[in-house]
Amino acid sequence: MEHQRSQSIVQEKSFRFAVQIVGHIRRQQKDHVNLVLTRQLLRSGTSIGANVEEALGGQSSKDFISKLAIAAKEARETGYWLRLIRETQPHNHPELASLLAECGELVKMLNSIILTTRRKLLIHENSELRTKNSELGNAVDSELKTQNSAKRLTQNSELGESVNSELRTQNSELPGS
C-alpha cells in the first residue's frame, strides 16, 4: 500500500514538473542557441513523467525498475540542461533555481523508489531460492534414505546368504551328516 502511494506521488510530481518545463520554455527567447537548449530541456524534462507512467504499467518488478531507472537518467539529464541554461542566461536564474530544486527532488525520489524496489525484489528472490533449496535438500535426503535402505537390505540379504552358506557348510561337516 505504501509503495502504491509513493508511485502516485512521483507520478504527480513528474507530471507537474513537465508542465513547469513547458511553461518555462514558452517564455524563452527564440534565438538559435536558445532553441537548441530548450528543445533538449523539453525532451528530457517531459520524458521523466512519460517513463514514470510506463514504469507504473510495467509487467514485472524488473520492468518497473528498468523504466524508473530511465526516468532517473532523464531527470539527471534535465538537471544538466537547466544548469547549462542558468549559466548561459543569467536573466532566467530565479525560475531556473526553482526548477533545479524540483528536478533534484525528482532524482532523489526516483532513486529511492528504485533502491527500495530492488531490495524487496532481492528479498523475494532469496526467499524463493531458499524454498527451492529446501525442497531440493528434502528430495535429496529422501533419495539418499531410499538408497541407503536399499543398500542395507542388499547387504543384509548378502550377509544372510553368506551366513546361511556358512551354516550349511558347517552342518555338512558335522559328524553324522
C-alpha positions in Angstrom: 0.0 0.0 0.0 2.8 2.4 0.9 4.6 1.6 -2.4 1.4 2.5 -4.3 1.3 5.8 -2.5 4.9 6.6 -3.5 4.2 5.8 -7.1 1.3 8.2 -7.2 3.4 10.9 -5.6 6.2 10.5 -8.1 3.6 10.3 -10.9 2.0 13.6 -9.9 5.3 15.3 -9.2 6.9 14.3 -12.6 3.8 15.5 -14.4 3.7 18.8 -12.6 7.4 19.2 -13.4 6.8 18.6 -17.1 4.1 21.3 -17.0 6.6 23.7 -15.4 9.2 22.9 -18.0 6.8 23.5 -20.9 5.7 26.8 -19.3 9.4 27.9 -18.8 10.3 27.1 -22.4 7.3 29.0 -23.8 8.5 32.1 -22.1 12.1 31.9 -23.6 13.6 33.9 -26.4 13.6 32.2 -29.8 17.2 32.7 -30.8 19.1 29.8 -32.4 21.2 28.8 -29.3 18.2 29.0 -27.1 16.1 26.9 -29.4 18.7 24.1 -29.3 19.0 24.2 -25.5 15.2 24.5 -24.9 14.5 21.6 -27.2 16.9 19.4 -25.2 15.3 20.6 -22.0 11.8 20.0 -23.3 12.7 16.5 -24.5 14.3 15.3 -21.2 12.1 17.3 -18.9 8.9 15.8 -20.2 10.4 12.3 -20.7 10.7 11.9 -16.9 6.9 11.6 -16.4 6.4 9.5 -19.5 8.9 7.0 -18.2 7.2 7.0 -14.8 3.9 6.3 -16.5 5.5 3.4 -18.4 7.0 2.0 -15.2 3.6 2.1 -13.5 2.3 -0.1 -16.3 5.3 -2.4 -16.2 4.8 -6.1 -16.5 7.1 -7.1 -13.7 9.2 -5.6 -10.9 12.3 -5.8 -13.1 10.4 -3.9 -15.9 9.2 -1.3 -13.3 12.8 -0.8 -12.1 14.1 -0.5 -15.6 11.6 2.1 -16.6 12.2 4.1 -13.4 15.9 4.0 -14.0 15.3 5.6 -17.4 13.2 8.3 -15.8 16.0 8.9 -13.2 18.5 9.2 -16.1 16.3 11.7 -17.9 15.9 13.7 -14.6 19.7 13.9 -14.3 20.0 15.0 -17.9 17.3 17.6 -17.3 19.4 18.9 -14.4 22.3 19.3 -16.8 20.3 21.3 -19.3 18.9 23.5 -16.6 22.4 24.2 -15.2 23.7 25.0 -18.6 20.8 27.4 -19.4 21.3 29.0 -15.9 25.0 29.6 -16.6 24.5 30.9 -20.1 21.4 33.0 -19.5 21.6 34.8 -16.1 18.3 36.6 -16.5 16.5 33.2 -16.0 18.2 32.5 -12.8 15.3 32.7 -10.2 13.0 30.5 -12.2 15.8 28.0 -13.0 16.7 27.7 -9.3 13.2 26.5 -8.6 13.2 24.1 -11.5 16.6 22.8 -10.5 15.5 22.2 -6.9 12.4 20.3 -8.2 14.5 18.3 -10.6 16.8 17.3 -7.7 13.9 16.2 -5.6 12.7 14.0 -8.5 16.1 12.4 -8.9 16.2 11.6 -5.2 12.6 10.3 -5.2 13.2 8.1 -8.2 16.4 6.7 -6.9 14.8 5.9 -3.6 11.9 4.0 -5.2 14.4 2.1 -7.4 16.5 1.1 -4.4 13.5 0.1 -2.3 12.0 -2.0 -5.1 15.4 -3.7 -5.8 15.8 -4.5 -2.2 12.2 -6.0 -2.0 12.8 -8.0 -5.2 16.1 -9.4 -3.9 14.5 -10.4 -0.6 11.7 -12.1 -2.6 14.1 -13.9 -4.9 16.3 -15.0 -2.0 13.2 -16.4 -0.2 12.2 -18.3 -3.3 15.7 -19.6 -3.7 15.8 -20.8 0.0 12.4 -22.5 -0.5 13.7 -24.3 -3.7 16.9 -25.2 -2.0 15.0 -26.6 1.0 12.7 -28.6 -1.3 15.8 -29.9 -3.2 17.5 -30.8 0.0 14.5 -32.7 1.2 14.3 -34.6 -2.1 18.0 -35.4 -1.9 17.6 -36.6 1.7 14.7 -38.7 0.8 16.5 -40.2 -2.2 19.6 -40.9 0.0 17.4 -42.6 2.6 15.8 -44.8 0.0 19.2 -45.7 -1.5 20.6 -46.4 2.0 17.7 -48.6 2.8 18.0 -50.5 -0.4 21.8 -50.8 0.2 21.2 -52.1 3.7 18.6 -54.6 2.5 21.1 -55.8 -0.1 23.9 -56.0 2.4 21.6 -57.8 4.9 20.5 -60.2 2.2 24.1 -60.8 1.1 25.1 -61.3 4.8 22.1 -63.6 5.3 23.1 -65.7 2.3 26.7 -65.8 3.5 25.6 -66.9 7.0 23.3 -69.5 5.5 26.0 -70.8 3.2 28.5 -70.9 6.1 25.9 -72.7 8.3 25.2 -75.3 5.5 28.9 -75.8 5.2 29.3 -76.3 8.9 26.3 -78.6 9.0 27.6 -80.7 6.3 30.9 -81.1 8.1 29.2 -82.3 11.3 29.5 -86.0 12.1 26.5 -87.9 11.2 25.5 -85.6 8.4 
